[in-house]
Amino acid sequence: MSHLIIAPVILPAVIGPLIILWMRNDLMLQRVFSIAGTALLAGVAIYLNALAMGGDVHVYRLGNWAAPFGIVLMLDRLSALMLLLTAVLALAVQLYAVGSGWDRKGRHFHALWQFQLMGICGAFLTGDAFNLFVFFEVLLIASYGLMIHGGGGMRLRAGVQYIAYNLAGSTLFLAALGVLYSVTGTLNMADMALRVAAMPAEDTALLRTGAVLLMLVFAVKAALVPLHFWLPSTYANAPGPVAALFAIMTKVGVYGIIRFFTLVFPQDAVIEGVVADLLLPAALFTLAIGQIGILGTRHLGRLAAFAAIGSIGTLMIAVAQFNPQGTAAAVYYMIHSTLAAGALFLIMDMIGARRGDLWLRLEQVMPGNGLVAALYFIAAIAVAGMPPLSGFIGKLLVMQATRPAPGMVWIWATILITSLIAIYALARAGSIVFWKSYELGPAPVPAPPAATGPKLEPDEPIQDLGDAPANWLAVASVLLLLSGIVALTALAGPALRLAEATAAQLHNPDAYVSSVLEAQEGTK
Amino acid sequence: MELLLSGAIGMLTAAGVYLILRLRTFAVVLGMTMLSYAINLFLFATGRLVVNAPPILNEAGGPYTDPLPQALVLTAIVISFGMTAVVVMMALGAFLEGGDDRVDMPRADRLPPAPQSQDGDV
């Protein structure tokens, strides 16, 4: 039992309060500690991946209490992979937040950032259903603070909607947990899996209710149509780096669905495909509405938000297969879509910083047009799923996984047609923003920004370029995310083998269950 | 007692759902509160309803109530209380910045301001 398993929760939980209590008024110190903390988190995540790679499920018993009674943290391949993805995304986006000056638009950015990481890492690690709810609340309450970072009327209004929607989701989560507890009498996920498997088939009405309620909760987090309404305004109004970090938050919902419906409710046992029958059409509609939304919107932030919805649709199609091949495709596409969505949100923020707004319309050529256009070009290829980047490979894997499925024609038609729509929409947006602006003639020389000290008061919602202390850092962090996508493409073979090993582990939950409940060293 | 409790939970839930579908933040906050009360009672009932029994096993093996839901309710109360405080602060902020307390997003969230877009086309 390695104590480092709990480090991804402890580390941000220590650094966050440190930042609030000791470095409240020193932004540079906050930046150093916060980035060092996230980098350390990435190091721990790499170590945990090496640990999980062996194929064992590692259990961390909090307080060394025996399993169904105490809370356990679980480390298997999927959670290790998600931890690493979270840490890499958070590190890159945090560098962007520092480089673009977003972190000084309001107070406590770095502290909230650490609490957000604590919640996300905890949600990926925990093996207890109620503990999962608590970590969801931790990440949500930090995200409320981050979402309204910098202030502004529209952002606050979007924040109220976001909170209201997620509070309703949280009550639903509690209801689902209550139903499951009343039927199974346990909250430990491994123990619950055993009790569900032992339950006679005619007694499962309440259990099915609980399972579907739980799926709805995760679908709210993942922004699955028709539960996606909170996402576009939230992501479009959130600060760019925060929206980029939120790219992992929708994946927490996807993770929850994968975890619960492979471990607790294995497909062929009790739930009898009820969930798969609901999930697949929802995924197809999500994909279609996301990609049509890219075409329909007139705001670049909403464009990126709808692209994120579309990628969740593709992901859910793979998840809804509930077989090892589908899950492997989902794991690969999850890594890709997180990096791609994060990069796209950052690039949109770069455009906003240079143009002053994010409306999709003709404006003067912005400074640094060529660089941003090149970055957008790469990210758009990745998001649309065109060759040669990993989006193409990911979609190919999803289509391959759905080939034996009964509704194969519909799934393939939806994926292919919506890909075409996305390519057209992203190309149109790029040409309006980057190319057609030359028709308006050269940009007027911008007035030199007034040299002022660090501003701590929230002012205008979008960062202006002159205020950015280190633009190179912002560009470098976007390049870091894009190079992650390139690496995922170049190393597609090893990555796919890893995804397949992860899926094989997920679809063989006996090892997970027995490592929690049976091999209990050190307890009596 | 079961009928009374389930009736109360149902009434609270219905009122809560009705209120969170309203257009003003105050009603929505009240609805959230009612909904979380309903859920707290519901969680309490998931351990089955037993009257006059301690929440712990005793040597005599007499009747006991399930202590776990009580711990869950305690956690849920704390969390929902904190969340309600957050949403009240946020709604106040939005009201002070935006001038009204409507929950839905205005048109300006989705569409560019009309006069400026004509300027941009010139």
HADDOCK unambig.tbl for C-alpha pairs under 7 A between the chains (distance, minus, plus):
assign (segid A and resid 153 and name CA) (segid B and resid 94 and name CA) 5.85 0.50 0.50
assign (segid A and resid 153 and name CA) (segid B and resid 97 and name CA) 4.79 0.50 0.50
assign (segid A and resid 153 and name CA) (segid B and resid 98 and name CA) 5.10 0.50 0.50
assign (segid A and resid 156 and name CA) (segid B and resid 90 and name CA) 6.64 0.50 0.50
assign (segid A and resid 156 and name CA) (segid B and resid 93 and name CA) 6.69 0.50 0.50
assign (segid A and resid 156 and name CA) (segid B and resid 94 and name CA) 4.96 0.50 0.50
assign (segid A and resid 157 and name CA) (segid B and resid 94 and name CA) 5.27 0.50 0.50
assign (segid A and resid 157 and name CA) (segid B and resid 105 and name CA) 6.87 0.50 0.50
assign (segid A and resid 158 and name CA) (segid B and resid 105 and name CA) 6.93 0.50 0.50
assign (segid A and resid 160 and name CA) (segid B and resid 87 and name CA) 6.61 0.50 0.50
assign (segid A and resid 160 and name CA) (segid B and resid 90 and name CA) 6.06 0.50 0.50
assign (segid A and resid 160 and name CA) (segid B and resid 91 and name CA) 5.93 0.50 0.50
assign (segid A and resid 161 and name CA) (segid B and resid 103 and name CA) 6.48 0.50 0.50
assign (segid A and resid 163 and name CA) (segid B and resid 87 and name CA) 6.53 0.50 0.50
assign (segid A and resid 171 and name CA) (segid B and resid 36 and name CA) 6.25 0.50 0.50
assign (segid A and resid 171 and name CA) (segid B and resid 39 and name CA) 6.54 0.50 0.50
assign (segid A and resid 174 and name CA) (segid B and resid 39 and name CA) 6.89 0.50 0.50
assign (segid A and resid 175 and name CA) (segid B and resid 39 and name CA) 6.29 0.50 0.50
assign (segid A and resid 178 and name CA) (segid B and resid 43 and name CA) 5.28 0.50 0.50
assign (segid A and resid 178 and name CA) (segid B and resid 46 and name CA) 5.90 0.50 0.50
assign (segid A and resid 179 and name CA) (segid B and resid 46 and name CA) 6.99 0.50 0.50
assign (segid A and resid 181 and name CA) (segid B and resid 46 and name CA) 6.78 0.50 0.50
assign (segid A and resid 182 and name CA) (segid B and resid 46 and name CA) 4.74 0.50 0.50
assign (segid A and resid 182 and name CA) (segid B and resid 47 and name CA) 6.34 0.50 0.50
assign (segid A and resid 298 and name CA) (segid B and resid 111 and name CA) 6.47 0.50 0.50
assign (segid A and resid 299 and name CA) (segid B and resid 110 and name CA) 6.82 0.50 0.50
assign (segid A and resid 359 and name CA) (segid B and resid 112 and name CA) 6.17 0.50 0.50
assign (segid A and resid 362 and name CA) (segid B and resid 120 and name CA) 6.33 0.50 0.50
assign (segid A and resid 362 and name CA) (segid B and resid 121 and name CA) 6.53 0.50 0.50
assign (segid A and resid 363 and name CA) (segid B and resid 120 and name CA) 5.77 0.50 0.50
